[in-house]
Amino acid sequence: MTDTQHPSESGSATELYGDFDFRLPRGFEVIAQDTKLGPQILESLAEIENRLEQAVAQTSRIADVASRHLLNAGGKRVRPLLTLLAAAAGGEISDEVLDAAVVVELTHLATLYHDDVMDDAPKRRGVDTAQHIWGNSVAILTGDLIFARASGIVADLGQRAMTIQATTFERLVLGQLFETTGRDTDEEILSHYIKVIEGKTGSLIAAAGLYGSSLSGAPESVVQMLGRYGELVGVAFQLADDVIDVTGEGKVSGKTPGTDLREGIPTLPTILLDRQAAAGDVEALRIQGIIRGDLSTDEALEEAVSALSAHAVTQQSWDIAYQWADDAIAAIEPLPESTAKEALKSFAHAVVHREA
């Protein structure tokens, strides 16, 4: 790898390794200040990017183009980065850890193809979705192809890695299924909502912690800590994302405020609002009426976002997200102090402070 600028020289979270230009996501900046771990992480990410390119390559033209579509569109590579940090926090970053990081990102990519079909999404990462370009069948099959490539890599990582992948895949599917079918008649809505998030988001980030630590040679106690951290921080991230939808901070987050409200998707703020309304909160009842009305115009949507954002349930939602992040930090507190541990703690904090 050439044209490498040392993190301590630049003081920046952006590094260039040959053709690989990578900016560390928010919360991981501390890595760039470590003269040993910084270059190791960035070199590993560059190698992971190379392996991702190789993993999605197909001899068939349509399969190759479709499989590369979202990979080439970019992405923050948070899951591979967490895999590397879990390894660094518990042991050593090995070649097997790099392969596991590839598996985590491939699995994530595959779910995006499927999610876009289910959501009929027109855009992903700033480009047209695969289903929008080639149709639902090609998009679904492309996701399946990427899952297959991930499985092939896992097969060489041993029995435990295969078990992690199978369990994660099952939880991802169940999370989507629970969201699609809705809650059971006797199931509390908030419990169902968290269960969906744990499956759809928490499970794969937990897998990053489990893969990285177990393949680094870490003790079992450390593996369990980092798996638990991933689960908790994944839920915290999604909770924060849902609150951001009603705070009007689209310029900060990149998320258009009110999307979930317009689509009628229950999220933490609306779930808490419904509780307040049921308890007789007059203002909650008024806002509930706005949200359940016609939000097809930008003006109506803006009114709904503003009203919900101003209600106390939005701050309550932030408090719940903060607690999940705090629990994630507490889960790894017994680990020895290191830059990797500090970066994991910083990331957990950053995912719920994106409104700032």
Secondary structure as GFF3:
##gff-version 3
##sequence-region A 1 356
A	DSSP	alpha_helix	7	10	.	.	.	ID=ss1
A	DSSP	beta_strand	14	17	.	.	.	ID=ss2
A	DSSP	beta_strand	20	23	.	.	.	ID=ss3
A	DSSP	three_ten_helix	29	33	.	.	.	ID=ss4
A	DSSP	alpha_helix	37	56	.	.	.	ID=ss5
A	DSSP	alpha_helix	61	72	.	.	.	ID=ss6
A	DSSP	alpha_helix	78	90	.	.	.	ID=ss7
A	DSSP	alpha_helix	95	119	.	.	.	ID=ss8
A	DSSP	beta_strand	123	124	.	.	.	ID=ss9
A	DSSP	beta_strand	127	128	.	.	.	ID=ss10
A	DSSP	alpha_helix	130	134	.	.	.	ID=ss11
A	DSSP	alpha_helix	136	154	.	.	.	ID=ss12
A	DSSP	alpha_helix	159	181	.	.	.	ID=ss13
A	DSSP	alpha_helix	189	197	.	.	.	ID=ss14
A	DSSP	pi_helix	198	202	.	.	.	ID=ss15
A	DSSP	alpha_helix	203	215	.	.	.	ID=ss16
A	DSSP	alpha_helix	220	244	.	.	.	ID=ss17
A	DSSP	alpha_helix	250	253	.	.	.	ID=ss18
A	DSSP	alpha_helix	259	263	.	.	.	ID=ss19
A	DSSP	alpha_helix	268	278	.	.	.	ID=ss20
A	DSSP	alpha_helix	282	291	.	.	.	ID=ss21
A	DSSP	alpha_helix	298	310	.	.	.	ID=ss22
A	DSSP	alpha_helix	312	331	.	.	.	ID=ss23
A	DSSP	alpha_helix	339	351	.	.	.	ID=ss24
###
